[in-house]
């Protein structure tokens, strides 16, 4: 992994209940178990992280964030001998869905982007997710006036339920009924698709069976973005 010569930011987007808090919490959890990561410290947000893990271990999952709530987790670690700091703001999905100042600020500060998508057929969620991705690309490219090199990772969440094998194919099949986003992906020079599961199954069932939540591939989009930026 390349040495990051300046601070880098990854902005994470997603609608309400898509699994942003679960993703961030379990990412911290899985990073603490990576063999190539040393000296992982939680510089701030430790109480918040532990509160989220308490909810997860109880089999209930993290509660929804309140609108305008800003909860920071700040990590320091060495990855393959290189020092990296990670800061996350866990923003309510409602703030992102409004596509106002919070939405634009997350784009402005980001060196790379992770968009979490749940492939639900619920009409409201289906349309909102496609609309947000379109608006993200529109804003990032100054209303399609230029192409951008900033990397975008699109990850299907809750894949223990949906069982997606080919995320790229599934993404365009999912978005086409609303709007064919391949029309605007031309303006992105660097993007990749993933399918992840924060828990590896239903939390309540996992707990009732005495098992531990086992994330599936949640670190892949994170490490892919780090390599790109």
C-alpha positions as CSV (number, residue, x, y, z in Angstrom):
1,X,0.0,0.0,0.0
2,X,1.4,3.4,-1.0
3,X,2.4,5.9,1.7
4,X,-0.2,8.6,2.1
5,X,1.7,11.8,2.0
6,X,-1.2,13.9,3.1
7,X,-4.4,13.3,4.9
8,X,-7.0,11.4,2.8
9,X,-10.7,11.3,3.2
10,X,-13.2,8.6,2.2
11,X,-16.8,9.7,2.2
12,X,-19.4,7.0,2.7
13,X,-22.9,7.5,1.3
14,X,-26.1,5.6,1.7
15,X,-29.8,6.0,2.4
16,X,-31.5,5.4,5.8
17,X,-31.1,1.8,7.1
18,X,-28.8,0.8,4.3
19,X,-26.2,-0.3,6.9
20,X,-23.7,2.6,7.1
21,X,-23.3,2.4,10.9
22,X,-23.0,-1.4,10.8
23,X,-20.4,-1.1,8.0
24,X,-18.3,1.4,9.9
25,X,-18.5,-0.5,13.2
26,X,-17.7,-3.9,11.7
27,X,-14.9,-2.4,9.6
28,X,-13.2,-1.2,12.8
29,X,-13.8,-4.6,14.2
30,X,-12.3,-6.5,11.3
31,X,-9.3,-4.1,11.0
32,X,-8.4,-5.0,14.6
33,X,-8.0,-8.6,13.4
34,X,-6.0,-8.0,10.2
35,X,-2.5,-9.5,10.4
36,X,-0.9,-6.8,8.3
37,X,-2.3,-4.1,10.6
38,X,-0.3,-3.2,13.7
39,X,-0.7,-0.7,16.5
40,X,-4.4,0.0,15.9
41,X,-5.6,2.6,18.3
42,X,-9.0,4.3,18.7
43,X,-8.0,7.9,19.3
44,X,-11.5,9.1,19.7
45,X,-15.0,7.6,19.4
46,X,-14.1,4.5,21.5
47,X,-17.2,4.8,23.6
48,X,-19.4,5.2,20.5
49,X,-17.8,2.2,18.9
50,X,-18.3,0.1,22.0
51,X,-21.9,1.2,22.2
52,X,-22.4,0.0,18.6
53,X,-20.8,-3.3,19.3
54,X,-23.0,-3.7,22.3
55,X,-26.1,-3.4,20.1
56,X,-24.6,-5.8,17.6
57,X,-23.7,-8.5,20.2
58,X,-27.2,-8.2,21.6
59,X,-28.5,-9.2,18.2
60,X,-30.3,-5.9,17.6
61,X,-28.0,-4.0,15.4
62,X,-27.2,-0.3,15.7
63,X,-30.1,2.1,16.2
64,X,-30.8,4.7,13.5
65,X,-28.8,7.9,13.8
66,X,-30.6,11.2,14.6
67,X,-30.7,13.9,12.0
68,X,-27.7,16.3,12.2
69,X,-25.9,13.9,14.5
70,X,-22.1,13.8,14.0
71,X,-20.3,10.8,15.6
72,X,-16.6,10.6,15.0
73,X,-14.4,7.5,15.1
74,X,-10.7,8.4,14.7
75,X,-8.2,5.5,14.2
76,X,-4.5,5.3,14.0
77,X,-2.8,2.2,12.6
78,X,0.2,0.9,10.7
79,X,-0.6,-1.0,7.5
80,X,2.4,-3.0,6.1
81,X,4.6,-0.6,8.1
82,X,3.0,2.6,6.9
83,X,1.1,4.9,9.3
84,X,-2.5,5.6,8.4
85,X,-5.2,7.6,10.1
86,X,-8.9,7.0,9.5
87,X,-11.6,9.4,10.5
88,X,-15.3,8.7,10.1
89,X,-18.3,10.8,10.5
90,X,-21.5,8.7,10.9
91,X,-24.1,10.9,9.3
92,X,-27.8,10.2,9.4
93,X,-29.0,8.9,6.1
94,X,-31.8,11.5,6.0
95,X,-29.1,14.2,5.8
96,X,-27.7,12.5,2.7
97,X,-31.1,11.9,1.1
98,X,-31.8,15.7,1.2
99,X,-28.8,16.3,-1.1
100,X,-28.2,19.6,0.6
101,X,-25.1,21.0,2.3
102,X,-24.2,17.8,4.1
103,X,-24.3,15.8,0.8
104,X,-22.2,18.4,-1.0
105,X,-19.7,18.7,1.8
106,X,-19.1,15.0,1.9
107,X,-18.3,15.1,-1.8
108,X,-16.1,18.2,-1.5
109,X,-13.9,16.7,1.3
110,X,-13.7,13.2,-0.2
111,X,-10.6,11.9,-2.1
112,X,-12.6,8.7,-2.7
113,X,-16.2,7.6,-2.2
114,X,-18.0,4.5,-1.0
115,X,-21.7,4.3,-1.9
116,X,-23.6,1.6,0.0
117,X,-26.6,0.2,-1.9
118,X,-29.3,-2.2,-0.7
119,X,-30.8,-3.9,-3.8
120,X,-34.3,-3.7,-2.3
121,X,-37.3,-3.5,-4.7
122,X,-39.1,-1.1,-2.4
123,X,-40.0,1.7,-4.9
124,X,-39.1,4.6,-2.7
125,X,-35.7,3.2,-1.7
126,X,-35.1,2.0,-5.2
127,X,-35.7,5.4,-6.8
128,X,-33.9,7.3,-4.0
129,X,-30.7,5.3,-4.3
130,X,-30.5,5.7,-8.1
131,X,-31.2,9.4,-7.8
132,X,-28.5,9.9,-5.2
133,X,-25.9,8.1,-7.3
134,X,-26.8,10.2,-10.3
135,X,-26.6,13.4,-8.2
136,X,-23.3,12.4,-6.8
137,X,-21.8,12.0,-10.2
138,X,-23.4,15.2,-11.5
139,X,-22.0,17.2,-8.6
140,X,-18.6,15.6,-8.8
141,X,-18.3,16.3,-12.5
142,X,-19.6,19.9,-12.3
143,X,-22.9,18.9,-14.1
144,X,-21.1,16.5,-16.5
145,X,-18.7,19.2,-17.8
146,X,-15.6,17.1,-17.0
147,X,-14.5,13.6,-16.1
148,X,-13.1,12.8,-12.7
149,X,-10.3,10.6,-11.5
150,X,-11.7,10.3,-8.0
151,X,-12.4,6.7,-7.2
152,X,-16.0,5.4,-6.5
153,X,-16.7,2.1,-4.9
154,X,-20.3,0.8,-5.0
155,X,-21.0,-1.9,-2.6
156,X,-24.2,-3.9,-2.2
157,X,-25.0,-4.4,1.5
158,X,-26.7,-7.3,3.3
159,X,-25.4,-9.7,0.7
160,X,-26.1,-12.6,3.1
161,X,-29.7,-12.0,2.1
162,X,-29.4,-11.0,-1.6
163,X,-26.6,-13.4,-2.6
164,X,-25.1,-11.3,-5.4
165,X,-22.3,-13.1,-7.3
166,X,-21.6,-10.5,-10.0
167,X,-21.9,-7.0,-8.4
168,X,-21.2,-5.0,-11.6
169,X,-23.9,-6.9,-13.6
170,X,-26.3,-6.7,-10.7
171,X,-25.8,-3.0,-10.2
172,X,-26.8,-2.0,-13.8
173,X,-29.7,-4.5,-13.7
174,X,-30.9,-2.9,-10.5
175,X,-30.6,0.7,-11.7
176,X,-31.9,0.3,-15.3
177,X,-35.6,0.1,-14.3
178,X,-35.2,3.6,-12.8
179,X,-32.5,5.2,-14.9
180,X,-29.7,3.5,-16.8
181,X,-26.7,4.9,-14.9
182,X,-24.2,3.6,-17.4
183,X,-25.1,6.7,-19.3
184,X,-23.3,8.9,-16.7
185,X,-20.6,6.4,-15.6
186,X,-18.6,7.6,-18.6
187,X,-17.6,10.6,-16.5
188,X,-16.0,8.3,-13.9
189,X,-12.5,7.1,-14.7
190,X,-12.1,4.9,-11.7
191,X,-14.8,2.8,-10.2
192,X,-15.4,-0.7,-8.9
193,X,-18.3,-2.9,-7.6
194,X,-18.6,-5.0,-4.5
195,X,-21.1,-7.1,-2.5
196,X,-20.6,-7.2,1.3
197,X,-22.3,-8.3,4.5
198,X,-21.6,-6.6,7.8
199,X,-22.8,-9.5,9.9
200,X,-22.9,-12.5,7.6
201,X,-26.5,-13.3,8.5
202,X,-29.5,-12.3,10.6
203,X,-28.2,-10.9,13.9
204,X,-30.9,-12.3,16.1
205,X,-30.5,-15.7,14.6
206,X,-26.7,-15.5,15.0
207,X,-27.1,-14.6,18.6
208,X,-29.7,-17.3,19.3
209,X,-27.4,-19.9,17.9
210,X,-24.4,-18.7,20.0
211,X,-22.4,-17.7,17.0
212,X,-20.5,-14.5,16.4
213,X,-21.3,-12.1,13.6
214,X,-18.8,-12.8,10.7
215,X,-18.4,-9.9,8.2
216,X,-18.1,-10.9,4.6
217,X,-15.8,-8.8,2.3
218,X,-16.5,-5.5,4.0
219,X,-12.8,-4.6,4.0
220,X,-12.5,-5.0,0.2
221,X,-14.0,-1.7,-0.9
222,X,-12.1,0.1,1.9
223,X,-8.7,-1.2,0.9
224,X,-9.5,-0.8,-2.8
225,X,-10.2,2.9,-2.2
226,X,-7.0,3.4,-0.1
227,X,-5.0,2.0,-3.0
228,X,-6.6,4.3,-5.5
229,X,-6.2,7.6,-3.5
